[in-house]
Amino acid sequence: MGILHAIRIQKLVADARRAHAQGDGTFEASIDIDPRGMARVRNPMKKIRKEIDLVVRSVEAVGWECVGVGQFMYSIDMEFVRAG
């Protein structure tokens, strides 16, 4: 994991923590996939699923529950609700 990747995950978790502290009922996260970068990976779907799992685990640790994961073109959108 590179430093830019770590910074992006850290910012995503900080946004999730801020939304939870403000009392928001939902939180939406999105990650972009670089198709050129995926061409160099031996098993790109495995890497993408690993990234989704990392984001979901990180955001759920803040107090959210993942209710949906969807793909649009080269983006993965994830929806979270407050864990109850």
C-alpha positions as CSV (number, residue, x, y, z in Angstrom):
1,M,0.0,0.0,0.0
2,G,1.4,3.3,-1.0
3,I,1.4,6.6,0.9
4,L,-1.3,8.1,-1.4
5,H,-3.5,5.1,-0.9
6,A,-3.2,5.4,2.9
7,I,-4.0,9.1,2.8
8,R,-7.1,8.5,0.7
9,I,-8.4,5.8,3.1
10,Q,-7.6,8.1,6.1
11,K,-9.6,10.9,4.5
12,L,-12.5,8.6,3.8
13,V,-12.6,7.4,7.4
14,A,-12.3,11.0,8.7
15,D,-15.3,12.0,6.5
16,A,-17.2,9.0,7.8
17,R,-16.3,9.9,11.4
18,R,-17.3,13.6,10.8
19,A,-20.7,12.5,9.3
20,H,-21.4,10.2,12.2
21,A,-20.5,12.9,14.8
22,Q,-22.9,15.3,13.0
23,G,-25.7,12.9,13.4
24,D,-26.2,12.0,9.7
25,G,-28.3,9.0,9.0
26,T,-26.5,7.9,5.9
27,F,-23.0,8.0,4.5
28,E,-21.9,7.4,0.9
29,A,-18.3,6.5,-0.1
30,S,-16.9,6.1,-3.6
31,I,-13.6,4.7,-4.9
32,D,-12.3,5.1,-8.4
33,I,-10.7,2.3,-10.4
34,D,-7.8,3.0,-12.7
35,P,-8.3,0.7,-15.7
36,R,-4.7,1.1,-16.8
37,G,-3.5,0.1,-13.4
38,M,-5.8,-2.9,-13.3
39,A,-4.3,-4.1,-16.6
40,R,-1.0,-4.7,-14.8
41,V,-2.6,-6.8,-12.0
42,R,-2.8,-10.5,-12.5
43,N,-6.3,-10.9,-10.9
44,P,-7.9,-7.5,-11.0
45,M,-11.3,-8.5,-9.5
46,K,-9.6,-10.0,-6.5
47,K,-7.7,-6.7,-5.9
48,I,-10.9,-4.7,-6.4
49,R,-12.8,-6.9,-3.9
50,K,-9.9,-6.5,-1.4
51,E,-10.1,-2.7,-1.7
52,I,-13.9,-2.8,-1.2
53,D,-13.5,-4.9,1.9
54,L,-10.8,-2.5,3.3
55,V,-13.1,0.5,2.8
56,V,-16.2,-1.3,4.3
57,R,-14.2,-2.6,7.4
58,S,-12.7,0.9,7.9
59,V,-16.0,2.8,7.7
60,E,-17.9,0.2,9.7
61,A,-15.4,0.6,12.5
62,V,-16.5,4.2,12.9
63,G,-20.2,3.2,13.5
64,W,-21.7,2.7,10.1
65,E,-23.2,-0.4,8.5
66,C,-22.8,-1.1,4.8
67,V,-26.1,-1.6,3.0
68,G,-25.1,-1.5,-0.6
69,V,-22.2,-1.7,-3.0
70,G,-22.6,-0.8,-6.7
71,Q,-20.5,-0.2,-9.7
72,F,-20.8,2.6,-12.3
73,M,-18.2,2.6,-15.0
74,Y,-14.9,2.8,-13.2
75,S,-16.3,3.8,-9.8
76,I,-17.5,1.7,-6.9
77,D,-20.2,3.3,-4.8
78,M,-20.9,2.1,-1.2
79,E,-23.9,3.2,0.9
80,F,-23.8,3.1,4.7
81,V,-26.4,3.7,7.4
82,R,-25.9,4.2,11.1
83,A,-25.3,1.0,12.9
84,G,-28.0,0.3,15.4
